[in-house]
Amino acid sequence: MSKSISKLYIFTKSMEWFWGLLQSHPDSKAVWYDGQSDIINGIFDFLNPKEILIEEGINTTLIEKQKPINSTSIIIQSNKEVVEYTKPICVFVSNDTHAHLFKRIPQVIPVSNFITISSKNENADIALSNLGIGFSQMQLSTIQPSQYQSLLLSNDWGGIEILLQDKFHKKGIPTICLQESVIDFNDQYHRMEICDYPLLQGVATLKHLERNVYFLTGNPRYEELQIQPLPSSDFVMINCNFTYGIFEEWREQWISDIVSSCTNLNLEYVISQHPRDRGDLSGYNVQKSSAAIVHKMICAASTVITRFSSIIHESLAMGRTVIYYNPHGEKMNYDFEPDGEHLIVARNKAELIEALSKTRIVNRMRGQDPFFYQYMMRHCGSADSSASSRIGNSLKLIHKINPIRHRVDFILKLRLSFHLFRKKLLASFKYRRV
C-alpha cells in the first residue's frame, strides 16, 4: 500500500528548494532522479502524493504516464547547485563486499579517499588491494572530518559507523549511505536512518524506509551482471549464509532438506558457503564462496536456493530462477515481491520439492523474458548498467547536512563506546593468553 503524502518533489539539480517546502508541508518527500531513465517506474506504488512538483529539465513522460489519477503535477524552476570539490569524499570500506560495491567510485568521483578502520576490517584491505584501489588504514580517533567534503559508507547502523558519522555530523559534514543490498529494515538498528542521505537501489525500498529525501541511484553491485544462457542440464546452487548467530541453529536441517530434495529429484547441486558462515559442511559437495567467485557459481546453475540474501537479486539479474527456502519462518522487513514463477517462496520440504520440479529447464521460457529487466530496475535500479554514474551525479549535489534527520542519542553512543571498549579488552586478553 502506498504512503499518502501532501507533496512529492522530484529533482535532479538542487534540493535546496525542498527545505522551504518542508516548513509548510512536513510530510512531503523529495526524490532525486537522473531525469531520463526508467528507474523511477513504479514510484507511485509506494508514494501517493496529492501534488507532484517536478524540477524543470526532467523528462516528465514517465512520471505523467504513471502518476495517480488524484495527483496534479507542477513544473518547478530551481537553480542548479555547482559544487566545487576543494576537498575529497571520504569512502569508508568496512568489509570485502563493500570494497567491490565501491570499486567504480574512483571513476565517477576522482576526488575520493578510501579508508579502512583497524578495529573493523573484514578483509576490506585485502579486497581493495586486489582491486588496485589505494586506501589508508586508520584509527577512529585519528580521522579528521574537516578534511573531507562528505562521508560515504554502505552501513550506517554498525557501532563503528555510528561513531564515525557522529564525528562528521559534529563538524557539519554530511554522511551518505549507499544501500548495500537487501536489508532487514525497520528493526532496532534503524538501518539507513542515521545517515543524512540514503542512496536507494530501487523504488521498492521506498516501501520500507521512512526518510524525507531519497536518492534513487541503483546499486553498482549488480550493474555488471547480465542475463546468462542456462546450462545444458539442471544444476542447483545452494547458498548457505547462516552468519553472525542469526538462525544458525537451523543450518543443518535447512541444508539436509534441500540436499535430500535434490537427491530425490536426481538434481546435481553444489553448496556455496558464505565466507563468514562457520558451519561444518564437510559431508556435502561444498565450495567456499566470496564476492570474487559467487557470480561464476550462479552462472553454472539453473536454479538457486537461498534464505534471506542479496543472492536473490544477483541470481535474478543473471536470469536464474530463485527459491527462497524459509522453513524457519524468518520475518525480514523486505518484500521481495515473489511471483511464484521466477522467484518462489517455499516454507516446507513439500513446497520445496514442488518448486524444484517447476524450475526445471524444460519448463523455462525460451528467449528474452521481460520479467528480469523489470524486476531488477524496480528493486536494484541496475539493469541499465548506470548505477555508478548515478551515484557520482548524486554525490556532487550533497555538500550540506540534512537539517531534519534521526539523531544518535547519548545513551546509544555510550552503549556503543562500551561495546568497542569491551571488544578491545577481550582481544587484548586473548592476545596475552596466546
C-alpha positions as CSV (number, residue, x, y, z in Angstrom):
1,M,0.0,0.0,0.0
2,S,1.4,3.4,-1.0
3,K,2.1,6.2,1.6
4,S,-0.2,9.2,1.3
5,I,1.8,12.4,1.3
6,S,0.9,16.0,0.5
7,K,3.7,16.8,-1.9
8,L,6.4,14.9,-3.7
9,Y,9.4,16.9,-5.1
10,I,11.3,15.1,-7.9
11,F,14.6,16.8,-8.6
12,T,17.8,16.3,-10.4
13,K,19.8,19.5,-9.9
14,S,19.0,21.0,-6.4
15,M,17.3,20.0,-3.2
16,E,17.6,23.5,-1.6
17,W,14.1,24.4,-2.6
18,F,12.7,21.4,-0.8
19,W,13.8,22.6,2.7
20,G,11.4,25.5,2.4
21,L,8.6,23.2,1.3
22,L,9.1,21.1,4.4
23,Q,8.3,24.1,6.7
24,S,4.8,24.3,5.4
25,H,4.2,20.6,4.5
26,P,6.2,18.5,6.9
27,D,5.0,15.2,5.4
28,S,6.5,16.0,2.0
29,K,9.1,13.8,0.4
30,A,11.9,14.6,-2.1
31,V,13.3,12.0,-4.6
32,W,16.5,12.6,-6.6
33,Y,16.1,11.1,-10.1
34,D,18.5,11.2,-13.1
35,G,15.7,12.7,-15.1
36,Q,15.7,10.3,-18.0
37,S,15.9,6.6,-17.1
38,D,13.1,4.2,-16.2
39,I,14.5,3.6,-12.7
40,I,11.6,5.7,-11.5
41,N,9.0,3.3,-12.8
42,G,6.7,2.1,-10.0
43,I,7.4,5.0,-7.7
44,F,3.7,5.6,-7.2
45,D,3.2,2.1,-6.0
46,F,4.9,3.3,-2.8
47,L,4.2,7.1,-2.7
48,N,0.8,8.6,-3.2
49,P,1.2,12.5,-3.3
50,K,-1.6,15.0,-3.7
51,E,0.7,17.2,-5.7
52,I,3.9,16.3,-7.7
53,L,6.5,19.1,-8.0
54,I,8.9,18.3,-10.9
55,E,12.1,20.2,-11.3
56,E,12.5,21.8,-14.7
57,G,14.6,19.8,-17.1
58,I,13.3,16.4,-16.0
59,N,11.6,14.2,-18.7
60,T,8.1,14.2,-17.4
61,T,6.8,11.5,-19.8
62,L,7.4,8.5,-17.4
63,I,6.0,10.4,-14.4
64,E,2.9,11.6,-16.2
65,K,2.2,8.1,-17.6
66,Q,2.0,6.5,-14.1
67,K,1.0,9.2,-11.7
68,P,-2.1,8.6,-9.5
69,I,-5.3,9.9,-11.0
70,N,-5.9,12.1,-8.0
71,S,-2.5,13.8,-8.3
72,T,-1.7,17.1,-10.0
73,S,1.8,18.0,-11.3
74,I,3.6,21.3,-11.5
75,I,7.0,22.2,-13.1
76,I,9.3,23.9,-10.6
77,Q,12.3,26.1,-11.5
78,S,15.4,25.8,-9.4
79,N,18.9,27.0,-9.7
80,K,21.5,24.3,-10.3
81,E,23.9,24.0,-7.5
82,V,27.5,23.9,-8.6
83,V,29.8,22.1,-6.1
84,E,33.5,22.7,-6.3
85,Y,35.4,19.8,-5.0
86,T,38.0,21.5,-2.9
87,K,38.0,18.5,-0.6
88,P,37.8,14.8,-1.3
89,I,34.9,12.5,-0.4
90,C,35.8,10.0,2.4
91,V,34.8,6.5,1.4
92,F,34.7,4.1,4.4
93,V,35.0,0.5,3.5
94,S,34.2,-1.9,6.3
95,N,34.5,-5.3,4.6
96,D,35.4,-7.1,1.3
97,T,31.9,-6.9,0.0
98,H,31.8,-3.1,0.3
99,A,35.1,-2.9,-1.4
100,H,33.6,-4.5,-4.5
101,L,30.5,-2.3,-4.1
102,F,32.5,0.9,-4.2
103,K,35.1,-0.2,-6.8
104,R,33.8,2.2,-9.5
105,I,33.7,5.3,-7.2
106,P,37.2,6.4,-8.3
107,Q,36.0,6.6,-11.9
108,V,32.9,8.7,-11.2
109,I,34.3,10.8,-8.3
110,P,38.1,11.1,-8.9
111,V,38.5,13.2,-5.7
112,S,37.8,10.4,-3.2
113,N,39.9,8.9,-0.4
114,F,39.2,5.3,0.6
115,I,39.8,4.4,4.3
116,T,39.5,1.3,6.5
117,I,39.5,1.3,10.3
118,S,41.7,-1.3,12.0
119,S,39.0,-2.2,14.6
120,K,36.6,-3.2,11.9
121,N,38.2,-4.7,8.8
122,E,36.6,-7.8,7.5
123,N,39.2,-8.4,4.7
124,A,38.5,-4.9,3.3
125,D,42.2,-4.1,2.9
126,I,42.8,-7.3,1.0
127,A,39.9,-6.7,-1.4
128,L,40.9,-3.1,-2.0
129,S,44.5,-4.1,-2.7
130,N,43.3,-6.8,-5.2
131,L,41.1,-4.2,-6.9
132,G,44.0,-1.9,-7.2
133,I,42.4,0.8,-5.1
134,G,44.6,2.9,-2.8
135,F,43.5,3.3,0.8
136,S,44.6,4.4,4.2
137,Q,44.1,2.2,7.3
138,M,43.3,4.5,10.2
139,Q,42.1,4.6,13.8
140,L,38.7,6.1,14.5
141,S,40.3,8.6,16.8
142,T,42.7,9.9,14.1
143,I,40.2,10.6,11.4
144,Q,39.8,14.4,10.7
145,P,36.3,15.0,9.2
146,S,37.2,18.6,8.3
147,Q,39.5,17.3,5.6
148,Y,36.5,15.9,3.6
149,Q,33.5,17.1,1.6
150,S,31.3,14.2,2.8
151,L,31.4,10.7,4.1
152,L,30.2,7.7,2.0
153,L,29.6,4.3,3.5
154,S,27.3,1.3,3.0
155,N,26.3,0.6,6.6
156,D,25.2,3.4,8.8
157,W,24.0,1.3,11.7
158,G,27.1,-0.5,12.9
159,G,28.9,0.6,16.1
160,I,32.0,2.0,14.4
161,E,29.9,3.5,11.7
162,I,27.6,5.4,14.1
163,L,30.6,6.8,16.0
164,L,32.3,7.8,12.7
165,Q,29.2,9.6,11.4
166,D,28.8,11.4,14.7
167,K,32.3,12.8,14.3
168,F,31.3,14.1,10.8
169,H,28.0,15.5,12.0
170,K,29.7,17.5,14.8
171,K,31.7,19.2,12.1
172,G,28.6,19.9,9.9
173,I,29.7,17.5,7.2
174,P,27.1,15.2,5.6
175,T,27.1,11.5,5.6
176,I,25.7,9.3,2.8
177,C,24.7,5.6,2.9
178,L,24.5,3.5,-0.2
179,Q,22.1,0.6,0.2
180,E,24.4,-2.4,0.2
181,S,21.8,-4.9,-0.9
182,V,18.5,-6.2,0.5
183,I,18.3,-5.1,4.1
184,D,16.1,-6.0,7.1
185,F,14.5,-2.6,7.6
186,N,12.6,-1.2,10.5
187,D,14.2,-3.1,13.3
188,Q,16.1,-1.8,16.4
189,Y,19.2,-0.9,14.4
190,H,17.4,1.9,12.3
191,R,19.2,0.8,9.1
192,M,19.8,3.7,6.7
193,E,18.1,6.1,9.1
194,I,21.2,7.5,10.8
195,C,23.0,8.9,7.7
196,D,22.0,12.3,6.3
197,Y,21.1,11.0,2.8
198,P,20.2,7.4,1.7
199,L,21.1,6.2,-1.8
200,L,18.4,3.6,-2.7
201,Q,19.0,0.7,-5.1
202,G,15.4,0.8,-6.3
203,V,11.9,2.2,-5.8
204,A,10.9,-0.9,-4.0
205,T,12.9,0.3,-1.0
206,L,10.6,3.2,-0.6
207,K,8.1,0.8,1.0
208,H,10.4,0.1,3.9
209,L,12.4,3.3,4.6
210,E,10.9,6.5,6.1
211,R,13.1,9.5,5.2
212,N,12.4,13.0,3.9
213,V,14.9,12.8,1.0
214,Y,15.8,9.8,-1.1
215,F,18.4,9.5,-3.9
216,L,17.3,6.9,-6.4
217,T,20.6,5.6,-7.8
218,G,20.6,1.9,-8.2
219,N,23.2,-0.5,-6.9
220,P,26.6,-0.9,-8.6
221,R,26.8,-4.4,-7.0
222,Y,24.5,-5.6,-9.8
223,E,25.3,-3.3,-12.8
224,E,27.9,-5.6,-14.4
225,L,25.5,-8.6,-14.2
226,Q,23.8,-9.7,-17.4
227,I,21.3,-12.4,-18.3
228,Q,23.3,-15.5,-19.0
229,P,22.4,-18.6,-21.1
230,L,21.2,-21.5,-19.0
231,P,23.4,-24.5,-18.6
232,S,22.7,-27.6,-20.7
233,S,21.3,-29.5,-17.7
234,D,19.6,-28.8,-14.4
235,F,22.0,-27.8,-11.7
236,V,21.2,-26.3,-8.3
237,M,23.3,-23.8,-6.3
238,I,22.5,-23.8,-2.6
239,N,23.5,-20.5,-0.9
240,C,24.4,-21.2,2.7
241,N,24.7,-17.9,4.6
242,F,23.9,-18.6,8.3
243,T,26.1,-15.9,9.8
244,Y,26.6,-13.8,12.9
245,G,24.5,-16.1,15.0
246,I,21.3,-15.5,13.0
247,F,19.2,-18.7,12.7
248,E,22.5,-20.8,12.8
249,E,20.7,-23.5,14.8
250,W,18.7,-24.2,11.6
251,R,21.7,-24.6,9.3
252,E,21.9,-28.4,9.3
253,Q,18.2,-29.1,8.9
254,W,17.9,-26.4,6.2
255,I,20.8,-28.0,4.2
256,S,19.5,-31.5,4.8
257,D,16.1,-30.7,3.4
258,I,17.5,-29.2,0.3
259,V,20.1,-31.8,-0.4
260,S,17.7,-34.7,0.1
261,S,15.1,-33.0,-2.1
262,C,17.7,-32.6,-4.9
263,T,18.7,-36.3,-4.5
264,N,15.0,-37.4,-4.7
265,L,14.6,-35.5,-8.0
266,N,18.0,-36.6,-9.4
267,L,19.3,-33.0,-9.4
268,E,23.0,-32.2,-9.0
269,Y,23.9,-29.5,-6.6
270,V,26.8,-27.5,-5.0
271,I,26.7,-25.6,-1.7
272,S,28.1,-22.1,-1.9
273,Q,29.2,-21.3,1.7
274,H,29.3,-17.7,2.7
275,P,32.9,-16.6,3.8
276,R,31.5,-15.8,7.2
277,D,29.4,-18.9,7.6
278,R,31.3,-21.1,10.1
279,G,29.2,-24.3,9.8
280,D,30.9,-27.7,9.2
281,L,29.6,-28.8,5.8
282,S,32.4,-31.2,5.0
283,G,29.9,-34.0,4.4
284,Y,28.4,-32.3,1.4
285,N,29.5,-31.0,-2.0
286,V,30.6,-27.6,-0.8
287,Q,32.7,-24.7,-2.1
288,K,33.7,-21.7,0.0
289,S,32.4,-18.6,-1.7
290,S,33.4,-15.0,-2.0
291,A,32.4,-11.8,-3.9
292,A,35.1,-12.7,-6.4
293,I,33.7,-16.1,-7.5
294,V,30.0,-16.3,-6.5
295,H,28.8,-15.0,-9.9
296,K,30.6,-17.8,-11.7
297,M,28.8,-20.2,-9.4
298,I,25.4,-18.7,-10.1
299,C,26.1,-18.8,-13.9
300,A,26.8,-22.5,-13.7
301,A,23.4,-23.1,-12.0
302,S,19.9,-23.3,-13.5
303,T,18.2,-22.7,-10.1
304,V,19.5,-21.0,-6.9
305,I,18.1,-21.8,-3.4
306,T,18.8,-19.4,-0.6
307,R,17.4,-17.8,2.6
308,F,17.4,-14.0,3.0
309,S,20.3,-12.8,1.0
310,S,21.4,-10.4,-1.8
311,I,22.0,-13.6,-3.8
312,I,18.3,-13.5,-4.6
313,H,18.8,-10.3,-6.6
314,E,22.2,-11.3,-8.0
315,S,20.7,-14.6,-9.3
316,L,17.6,-12.9,-10.9
317,A,20.0,-10.3,-12.5
318,M,21.6,-13.3,-14.3
319,G,18.4,-14.8,-15.4
320,R,18.3,-17.6,-12.8
321,T,15.1,-18.8,-11.1
322,V,15.3,-18.5,-7.3
323,I,13.7,-20.4,-4.5
324,Y,13.6,-18.6,-1.1
325,Y,13.5,-21.6,1.3
326,N,12.2,-20.4,4.6
327,P,11.1,-23.4,6.9
328,H,12.4,-21.5,9.9
329,G,9.9,-18.6,9.4
330,E,12.4,-15.7,9.3
331,K,10.5,-12.4,9.1
332,M,12.7,-9.9,7.5
333,N,11.4,-6.4,6.7
334,Y,12.0,-6.5,2.9
335,D,9.4,-7.5,0.4
336,F,11.0,-9.4,-2.5
337,E,7.6,-9.5,-4.3
338,P,7.8,-13.2,-5.3
339,D,5.8,-14.0,-8.4
340,G,5.7,-17.8,-7.9
341,E,7.5,-18.5,-11.2
342,H,10.8,-16.7,-11.3
343,L,11.0,-16.1,-7.5
344,I,9.3,-18.8,-5.4
345,V,8.9,-19.0,-1.7
346,A,8.9,-22.5,-0.1
347,R,8.0,-22.8,3.6
348,N,8.4,-26.6,4.0
349,K,10.0,-29.6,2.3
350,A,6.9,-30.5,0.3
351,E,6.7,-26.9,-1.2
352,L,10.5,-27.1,-1.9
353,I,10.1,-30.3,-3.9
354,E,7.2,-28.7,-5.8
355,A,9.2,-25.6,-6.5
356,L,12.2,-27.6,-7.7
357,S,10.0,-29.5,-10.1
358,K,8.6,-26.3,-11.5
359,T,12.0,-24.7,-12.1
360,R,13.5,-27.4,-14.3
361,I,15.0,-26.1,-17.6
362,V,12.4,-27.9,-19.7
363,N,9.7,-25.7,-18.1
364,R,11.5,-22.4,-18.7
365,M,10.5,-19.6,-21.1
366,R,12.6,-19.6,-24.3
367,G,14.1,-16.3,-25.4
368,Q,14.3,-13.0,-23.5
369,D,12.0,-12.9,-20.5
370,P,11.0,-9.3,-19.7
371,F,10.4,-10.2,-16.1
372,F,14.1,-10.0,-15.2
373,Y,14.8,-6.5,-16.6
374,Q,11.6,-5.0,-15.0
375,Y,12.3,-6.7,-11.6
376,M,15.9,-5.5,-11.5
377,M,15.0,-1.9,-12.3
378,R,12.3,-1.9,-9.6
379,H,14.4,-3.5,-6.9
380,C,18.0,-2.7,-7.8
381,G,18.0,0.0,-10.4
382,S,20.9,-1.6,-12.2
383,A,19.6,-3.3,-15.3
384,D,20.7,-0.3,-17.4
385,S,24.3,-0.6,-16.0
386,S,24.2,3.1,-15.0
387,A,24.1,2.8,-11.2
388,S,27.7,4.1,-10.6
389,S,27.2,7.1,-12.8
390,R,24.0,8.0,-11.0
391,I,25.8,7.7,-7.7
392,G,28.6,10.0,-8.9
393,N,26.0,12.6,-10.0
394,S,24.2,12.3,-6.6
395,L,27.4,12.8,-4.6
396,K,28.1,16.1,-6.5
397,L,24.9,17.6,-5.0
398,I,25.5,16.6,-1.4
399,H,27.6,19.2,0.5
400,K,25.3,20.1,3.4
401,I,23.9,18.1,6.3
402,N,20.2,17.1,6.3
403,P,18.6,19.6,8.8
404,I,15.9,17.1,9.7
405,R,17.3,13.6,10.3
406,H,17.4,11.0,13.1
407,R,19.9,11.8,15.8
408,V,22.0,9.3,17.7
409,D,21.1,9.8,21.4
410,F,23.7,10.0,24.2
411,I,22.7,6.6,25.7
412,L,23.2,4.8,22.3
413,K,26.6,6.3,21.8
414,L,27.6,5.4,25.4
415,R,26.5,1.8,24.8
416,L,28.4,1.7,21.5
417,S,31.6,3.1,23.2
418,F,31.3,0.5,25.9
419,H,30.9,-2.3,23.3
420,L,34.0,-1.2,21.5
421,F,36.0,-0.9,24.7
422,R,34.9,-4.4,25.7
423,K,35.8,-5.8,22.3
424,K,39.3,-4.3,22.5
425,L,39.7,-5.6,26.1
426,L,38.7,-9.2,25.1
427,A,41.1,-9.1,22.1
428,S,43.9,-7.9,24.4
429,F,43.2,-10.6,26.9
430,K,43.1,-13.3,24.2
431,Y,46.5,-12.0,22.9
432,R,48.1,-12.2,26.3
433,R,46.9,-15.8,26.8
434,V,48.5,-16.8,23.5
